């Protein structure tokens, strides 16, 4: 059956609605569906002009060749009729009939997933808040779903990867096209940490302005809730939130400054009824994951030297310039910089950019 799923997935005109009609007509028998006639497809309710166009493409596809390409890439395929198809995603009205994946997918824990989405051009506050909350969710055993985009999607994935937890990257293109290319290392780390990539698009499919909004429904559909970190009022993150509402999912938002354009989206969502989120425990409690909330690890921070202890006593969750750390500690700028770098390597401090530091 796998080879026919991969082959059918190469036919762009075979939309989820048309696929469902065919599945119903052929009693979910994928092999019979593939080996049927054009007239049978018309009897199933597929428009005649669409059948003619699909058939021209179908006759050029070799299922064995297509499956081998996917297997050589290290990927797999799951159809919507498969018992392992993600239960939450199957609930949405236009669930992708075919999912290609690479990595460990699906797993039972994915039924508890939370999506984290946000702007590609994030503020230091947005990055810090997103990382903190995504890390807390990951520590509680909640898989993170996001789109591997630049900005806050990457921050969310990275937060899970850094503590060795699972995340799911939903592609807006074929799995053999990492977008943006600068996220290749992060994408490979997601696989290495037990996560996966998924896409409804065939190998070789390039990203377009249309494919990203389409993949947002998968991000929302896979998740129990969607957290919008930062985003303008008209952005992809808000599209995902709207879809989450449509699918009956919980919508969460990180509140931000009323003067910040990238906080306009989350702030508006809060006005419309989204739950404002201050920490990971807020999401866990809203989703009735009370037991999991207790599993968020509160690691004791222990300095290895008096100098490190002094710097840690100055750092808080609010960004502080390195010059200010130097002034308050009494260390020279170079001494403070060296200690801060050492603390960052130990995971106890974080450089937000622009010489701004916080306690991690």
C-alpha positions in Angstrom: 0.0 0.0 0.0 2.9 2.4 0.8 4.0 2.6 -2.8 0.5 3.6 -4.0 0.2 6.3 -1.2 3.5 7.9 -2.3 2.5 7.7 -5.9 -0.9 9.3 -5.3 0.7 12.0 -3.2 2.6 13.2 -6.3 -0.7 14.2 -8.0 -1.2 17.8 -7.0 -4.8 17.9 -8.3 -5.8 15.1 -6.0 -7.0 17.4 -3.2 -8.0 16.1 0.3 -11.6 16.4 -0.6 -11.2 14.4 -3.8 -9.1 11.8 -2.0 -11.8 11.3 0.6 -14.4 10.7 -2.1 -12.2 8.1 -3.7 -11.4 6.4 -0.3 -15.1 6.2 0.4 -15.9 4.8 -3.1 -13.2 2.2 -3.0 -13.8 1.2 0.6 -10.4 2.6 1.7 -8.6 0.0 -0.5 -5.6 2.0 -1.7 -4.3 -0.6 -4.2 -7.7 -0.9 -5.8 -8.0 2.9 -5.9 -4.7 3.1 -7.8 -5.5 0.3 -10.2 -9.0 1.6 -11.0 -10.2 3.2 -14.2 -10.8 6.9 -15.0 -14.5 6.1 -15.4 -14.7 4.7 -11.9 -13.1 7.9 -10.6 -15.9 9.9 -12.3 -18.5 7.6 -10.8 -16.9 8.3 -7.4 -17.8 12.0 -7.9 -14.5 13.4 -9.3 -15.1 16.1 -11.9 -14.5 14.9 -15.5 -12.0 17.6 -16.4 -10.1 17.0 -13.2 -10.0 13.2 -13.9 -8.6 13.8 -17.3 -5.8 16.0 -16.0 -5.0 13.7 -13.1 -4.9 10.7 -15.4 -2.3 12.3 -17.6 -0.1 12.7 -14.6 -0.9 9.4 -13.0 0.1 7.4 -16.1 3.6 8.9 -15.8 4.1 7.8 -12.2 5.8 4.6 -11.2 4.9 3.7 -7.6 7.9 1.4 -7.1 10.3 4.2 -8.2 8.6 6.8 -6.0 8.7 4.6 -2.9 12.4 3.8 -3.4 13.2 7.5 -3.6 11.5 8.0 -0.3 13.2 5.0 1.3 16.6 6.1 0.0 16.0 9.5 1.6 15.3 7.7 4.9 11.6 8.7 5.0 8.3 6.9 5.6 4.7 7.3 4.6 1.4 7.1 6.5 -2.1 7.3 5.0 -5.2 8.8 6.7 -6.7 5.3 7.0 -3.7 3.9 8.8 -4.3 3.2 12.5 -1.0 5.0 13.3 -2.1 8.2 11.6 -2.2 11.1 14.2 -5.5 10.9 16.0 -5.8 14.7 16.5 -5.0 15.5 13.0 -7.5 13.0 11.6 -10.2 15.0 13.4 -9.9 18.1 11.1 -12.1 18.4 8.1 -9.3 18.6 5.5 -6.7 16.3 7.1 -3.9 15.5 4.7 -4.7 12.1 3.1 -1.0 11.3 3.0 1.9 12.3 5.3 5.5 11.8 4.5 7.9 11.8 7.5 11.5 11.3 8.5 12.4 10.4 12.1 10.4 8.8 14.9 6.8 9.3 13.9 4.2 8.8 15.1 4.4 8.1 18.8 1.7 8.0 21.5 3.1 11.1 23.3 2.2 13.2 20.3 -1.4 13.2 21.4 -0.3 15.7 24.0 1.6 18.1 21.7 1.5 21.8 21.9 2.3 24.1 19.0 4.5 27.1 19.4 4.5 29.7 16.6 5.7 33.2 16.2 7.3 35.9 14.0 10.4 35.4 12.0 11.7 38.8 13.2 11.5 38.4 17.0 12.5 40.7 19.8 14.9 39.7 22.6 11.9 39.5 24.9 10.0 37.2 22.4 13.0 34.9 22.1 13.5 34.7 25.8 9.9 34.1 26.7 9.4 31.5 23.9 12.5 29.6 24.9 11.5 29.6 28.6 8.0 28.3 27.9 9.0 25.8 25.3 11.7 24.5 27.5 9.2 24.1 30.4 6.7 22.2 28.2 9.5 19.9 26.9 10.7 19.2 30.5 7.1 18.1 31.3 7.2 15.6 28.4 5.1 17.7 26.0 6.3 17.4 22.3 6.7 20.8 20.7 5.2 21.3 17.2 6.3 24.1 15.0 7.2 25.0 11.4 11.0 25.2 11.5 10.8 28.8 10.2 13.4 31.4 11.1 12.7 33.3 14.3 10.5 32.0 17.1 9.7 28.6 15.4 13.5 27.9 15.5 13.7 29.1 19.2 10.9 26.7 20.2 12.6 23.7 18.4 16.0 24.7 19.8 14.6 24.8 23.4 13.4 21.2 23.1 16.6 20.0 21.4 18.9 21.6 24.0 17.4 19.4 26.8 17.2 16.3 24.5 13.4 16.3 24.1 11.2 15.6 21.1 9.8 18.2 18.7 7.9 17.9 15.4 8.8 20.1 12.4 6.1 20.6 9.9 7.4 21.5 6.5 5.8 23.8 3.9 7.7 21.9 1.2 9.1 18.5 0.4 11.2 16.8 3.2 14.3 17.0 1.0 14.1 20.8 1.0 15.2 22.4 4.4 13.7 25.9 4.5 15.3 28.1 5.5 18.6 26.4 4.5 20.2 28.0 7.6 18.1 25.6 9.7 19.7 22.4 8.4 21.7 21.8 11.5 18.7 22.4 13.7 16.6 20.1 11.5 19.1 17.3 11.9 19.3 17.8 15.7 15.5 17.4 15.8 15.9 13.9 14.3 18.9 13.1 16.5 16.8 13.9 19.7 14.0 11.6 18.7 11.8 14.1 16.9 10.6 14.1 13.3 9.9 16.1 10.2 6.5 15.7 8.5 5.1 17.1 5.2 2.0 16.5 3.0 4.1 17.5 0.0 6.1 15.1 -2.2 9.9 15.0 -2.3 11.2 17.8 -4.6 8.3 20.2 -3.8 9.7 23.7 -3.3 8.1 26.1 -0.8 5.6 28.7 -2.1 3.5 31.5 -0.7 0.6 29.0 -0.8 2.2 26.0 0.9 3.1 27.8 4.2 -0.5 28.8 5.1 -1.6 25.2 4.1 0.9 23.6 6.4 -0.3 25.8 9.3 -3.5 23.7 9.5 -1.3 20.6 10.1 0.5 22.5 13.0 -2.8 23.4 14.6 -4.4 20.0 13.8 -1.6 18.0 15.4 -1.8 20.0 18.7 -3.9 20.2 21.8 -3.2 23.9 21.9 -1.4 26.6 20.0 0.8 29.2 21.7 1.4 32.5 19.7 4.5 34.1 21.0 4.9 37.2 18.9 3.4 38.2 15.6 1.8 41.1 13.8 -2.0 41.3 13.5 -1.9 39.9 10.0 0.6 37.1 10.1 1.0 33.4 9.6 1.0 32.9 13.4 -2.5 34.5 13.6 -3.7 32.2 10.7 -2.5 29.2 12.8 -4.4 30.6 15.8 -7.5 31.0 13.8 -7.3 27.5 12.5 -6.8 26.2 16.1 -10.0 28.0 17.1 -11.8 26.4 14.1 -10.6 22.9 15.1 -11.6 23.4 18.7 -8.1 23.7 20.1 -7.0 25.9 22.9 -5.3 29.2 21.9 -2.7 30.8 24.1 -0.7 34.0 23.7 2.3 35.6 25.3 1.3 39.2 26.3 3.6 42.0 25.2 4.0 45.7 25.0 1.1 47.7 23.6 3.7 49.7 21.7 5.3 46.7 20.0 4.1 45.8 16.5 5.1 42.1 17.0 3.0 41.9 20.2 -0.1 43.3 18.4 -1.1 39.8 17.3 -0.9 38.0 20.7 -2.4 41.0 22.5 -5.4 41.0 20.1 -5.9 37.3 20.6 -6.0 37.9 24.3 -8.7 40.5 23.8 -10.6 37.9 21.8 -10.4 35.3 24.5 -7.1 33.6 24.1 -5.5 32.7 27.5 -2.5 34.9 28.4 0.5 32.8 29.2 3.2 33.7 31.7 4.9 30.3 32.1 4.7 26.7 30.9 2.6 25.7 33.9 -0.2 28.0 32.7 -0.5 25.9 29.5 -0.3 22.6 31.4 -3.0 23.6 33.8 -5.3 25.0 31.0 -5.0 21.6 29.2 -5.7 19.7 32.5 -2.2 18.3 32.5 -1.9 18.9 36.3 0.3 15.9 36.9 2.7 16.9 34.1 2.9 20.5 35.6 4.6 18.9 38.6 7.3 17.4 36.4 8.7 20.7 35.2 12.3 20.4 36.4 13.5 23.2 38.7 17.2 22.7 38.5 19.2 24.1 41.4 21.8 26.6 40.1 25.2 26.0 41.7 28.1 28.2 40.8 31.6 26.6 40.5 33.5 29.6 41.8 32.9 32.8 43.9 33.3 34.8 40.7 30.5 32.9 38.9 28.3 33.1 42.0 28.7 36.9 42.1 27.7 37.2 38.4 24.7 34.8 38.9 23.5 36.9 41.9 23.3 39.9 39.5 21.6 38.3 36.6 17.8 37.9 36.5 15.2 37.1 33.8 15.3 40.8 32.8 18.0 41.5 30.2 21.1 43.3 31.6 23.8 44.8 29.5 27.3 43.3 29.9 28.6 46.8 30.9 26.1 46.9 33.8 27.1 43.4 34.9 30.7 44.6 35.0 29.8 47.7 36.9 27.7 45.9 39.5 30.1 43.0 40.0 33.2 45.2 40.2 35.0 43.1 37.5 36.6 44.6 34.5 34.7 44.4 31.2 36.9 41.6 30.0 36.7 39.6 33.3 32.9 39.9 33.3 32.7 38.9 29.6 34.8 35.8 30.3 32.7 34.7 33.2 29.4 35.3 31.3 30.7 33.2 28.4 31.6 30.4 30.8 28.2 30.5 32.5 26.6 30.4 29.0 28.5 27.2 28.2 27.2 25.7 31.4 23.7 26.6 30.5 23.4 29.0 33.4 23.3 32.3 31.5 22.1 33.3 28.0 23.3 36.0 25.6 20.2 37.5 24.0 22.3 39.5 21.5 23.2 43.1 21.7 25.4 42.4 24.7 22.2 41.7 26.8 22.4 38.8 29.3 19.8 36.9 31.4 19.9 34.1 33.9 18.9 30.8 32.3 
